[in-house]
């Protein structure tokens, strides 16, 4: 997640999201680079990228080297627990400490602890407090419509190292689709229950977080800085892969593993329980697959049944 400037996933908007939605961006604006990168599932943290040292770049091939000099969020945020923001910021030292330790130190919900980072965290703190994922799963529908319904949103096939393939349309921020796909969150048969039954959603999250704790190296020691570095590299790789009119590209194991690390971070923010509930619900609400097909279908395109009950 490269985070240029918005709230949920990785880089943030260059202009405020509400301004973008109000302006009603057209296809030309989206394609000429003025559309802010609204990364909805990763983490909106404003970071700076530098070259990563050689020893850190182990399994990646044919992808740029990235590291993160981790200055923290330019302005401090005014804490507002009601809005899911418990702290104004954290220090660079805390950003390098295990997320679990930082959450334990401050107590309560880790999403609220890191709520200053953007709506991906503060909105999830509210979701967990209210025990309802509905608002979170519908908050970014206008964005999804803007990037998934134009004529230029043509399918791109990601060819994973293990032989799996998935055709996606999110060319603005492909990491979201790969993230949901790799973690299995686009493949629920009972999507409506996942989104609308919070108890069931927590059970799914708890099960997956337990699985991730067993497969993600150094699970309990992952820091926000680790997460930022991984996100920057994965995002940059995927966006380079989809440049220059290509219709398909190979995704190495290191990037696929990065998707598990992304989800692991959401588990670590859980505090007592809850884990990755917000991302799971959002993925389930936004996408699905037809029987025996590797082409991802989207709710905003009218291809998946809407499961957000109001």
N, C-alpha and C positions, 0 to 999 in steps of 0.2 A: 504494500500500500504506500503509494508515494506521497499522498497527502499534500496537495497544494494549498488548499485552503478550505470543507463542510462536515457534517456530523456523522456518519455512522461507520463507514467502513475504513477507508484508508487515507487517501489524500483529501484535502478539503476544497471547497469552492473558491474560485478566484473572485467571484462576486457572491453576495448572500443568496442562499437558495430561494428565499421568498421573492427576491427581486428577479431572479432568473425565471421563476414560475410565472410571475406577474407579466413579464415581458413577452412570454409566449415565443420562445426561440424557434426559428425555422430551420429547415434542413441546411441552408447555406451557412448560417451562423454556427450550427453544430459542427459542420465539417471544416470550417476555417480556423478552428482553434479557440474561438471565443467562448465556447460552452465550458463552464467550469467542470472539472472532473469530480463528479459527485459519487464518491465511493461509499456505498451504503453498508457493506457488511464488515469491513475491516475497521480501521480506526482513524478518525480525523485528527491527526497530530501533525503540526507543521514542523518538518525536519529539514535538515540540510544533508545533501549526499556528497560523499567523498569516495575516493578509490579504496577498496577494501585491501587489506594486506594479503599476500599470496597464501600464507598458511590458513587464512580463513576461507579461501575459495577452494573448497575440496572437490566436491562432486560435480559442480556445474561445468557445462561445456557450451561453447558458442553463446555465451550470455555475458553481459557487462559486469564488471566488478563494482559492487556498491557497499558502502559503509554508511554509518550515520554518526555525524557529530551531533550530540544530543543536547542542543540548547533547548530549554523548555519554553513552551508557549509564550509568545511575546507578551501579551498583556496577561496579568493575572485575572482570573474570573471571580466575580463576586459570588461567594457560596450562597446557595439557596436550596435547602434540602427538599423543599416542595417540588422544585424543578429537577431534582436528581443530581445536584451538584453540592458535594459535602466539603470540598476543599477549593481554595483558589488556584492551586497548582501543586506540583511536587518538585522536589529538588532533582538535579541531575544525578546526585548520588542515589536517591531513592529510585530513580528510573533504571539504574544499573543493578539494583537489588532484586532478588526473586519477588515476583508479583505477589506470591502467597504471603511472604513476610511483610510486605508493605500493607496488604489488606489486613493481616492480623494485627499489625501495629496500630492502625487507625480504628479497627473494629467495624462491625456493621457490613454493609454491602459494598463490595469492591467496585461495582459499577458506579456507585455514588462517590466513592473515594476518587475515582478517575473521571467523574462526570464533567470536569472542566475541559476534558479533551474533545468533547463534541457530543452530538445527539446519539451517536452509536452507544455511548456509555450512559449519559444522563437519561436518555429515553428508555434505556433498558432498566435503569434503576427504578424509574416510574412503573414500567411494565411489571417488574418483579414485586414492587410494593402493592400495586393494584391487582395483581394476580390475573392479568389479562393481557394478551399479546395483540389484541385487535388493532389498537391505535398504531402500534409500532409496525405492524404488518401492512398498514395502508398509508402510512405517512408519506411514502416516497413514490406513490403511484404516478404522479405527474412527471417525475424524473424518468421513471421506467417508460412511460409513454413517449417522452421526448427522445429517448435513445434507442428504443426497440421497434418503433412503428414507422420511421422514415424509410424511404426507398433504399437508402444506402446501408440500412441495417441488414445486410445479406449474411447468410450462414457462413461460418468459418469453422472448419473441422479441426479440433484439437486431438492429436494422435499421441496418446499417453505411452510412456515407455513400456508398459505392461501389456500393450495390445488393445486396450480399450480406446474407443473413439467417442467424441461427443461434438455435435455441431451446435454452435452457439451464435447469437446475434449481437451480443453486447460488445460492440467495438469501442465504446467509450471507456469501459472499465471491465475488461474480460475476467479479471481476477475473481469478481463476484461469482460468475457462473462456474468457473473451475472450482472454486471453494465450495459452493453448494453441491456440485456434482461429486467431487471426490469424497466428501463427507456423507453422501447418500441422502441429502436433504431435499433433493428434487424427485425422489423416487417413492415417496409415501403413497400407498394405495388409499389411505384414509386421511387425505389432506385436510378436510374440514375438521376432523377431530383434533388433529395436531395443532391447528391454528386456534380453535375455539374452546378446547378443553384444557385448561392450564395444568390441571393435575396430571393428565396424560402427557402433556408436553414436558413437564418436569421429569416424568419417568423416562421418557426418551432421552432427554438431556443427561440425566444421571447415568444411564446405561452407556451412552456414547462417551461421556467423560471418563468413566471407569476404563473403557477400552483404550482411550487415548493415553491415559496414565500409564498403560502397559506397553504402548508402542512408540510413543514419542520420547526420544532420548533426552534425559535431563528434565523431564516434565516438571518436577517440583521446583526447579531452579531457574525456569524461564523468567527473564526480566522484560520490562517494557522496552528497554533498549534492544534486547534480542529480537523482540517482536517487530520493532521498527526496521531493523536491518533486514530481517527476512522479508518483510512486506515490500520494502523498497526494491530489493533484488527481484522478487517474484513479479511484481507489477511491471517493472521495466522490461524484464524478459518477455512477458506476454505481449506487451504493447509493441515491442520490436518485432516479435514473431508475426504480428498481424499487419505490419506495414507493407507498403508497396503493392497493394492489390492482391496479395496472396490469398488463397482460399483454404489452405490447410498448413499445419506446422506441427513439429514434434515437440512434446513436452517431456523433459528429462525427469528422472526420479527425484532429484533434488527439489524441483519445483512442486511436484506432487506432494512430497513430504512437507513442504512449506505450508500446504493447505491444512495438513493435520496440526502443524504448530499454531496456525491461526486459530483453529478451533480450540486447541489446548489452552490458549490464552483466555478465551472466553470462559472456559471451565474454571481456570484459576481465579478469575474475578468473582466467582460465585459467592465467596464468603461461606455461610453455612450450607446453602444448597441453591439450585436453580441453573447454574452453569450457562450453557449456550442457548437458553430458551429463545432469546430474541432472534438470533440469526436463524435458528431452526424454523421458527414460525414464519419469518420473512421469506426464506427460501421456499417453504411449502406453499405459501400464498402466491408466490410469483411465477413458479414454473412447474412443469410436469413432463412426462414422456408418454407418447402413444405406445401401445403394445408392440414389442419387438422393434423399436425404432431407437436410433441413437441421436435423433434430432430433438434438441430441447425446444419445448413449446412454452409459450408465455401467456399469462392471464391477460395482460394489457393488450395483446394482439387478438384476443378472443379465442385463443387456441386451447386454453385450460379453463375448466369451470371455476368461477369465482367462489372462494370458500370463506370470505370474510363476512360474517354475519353481523349485522348491526342491530 
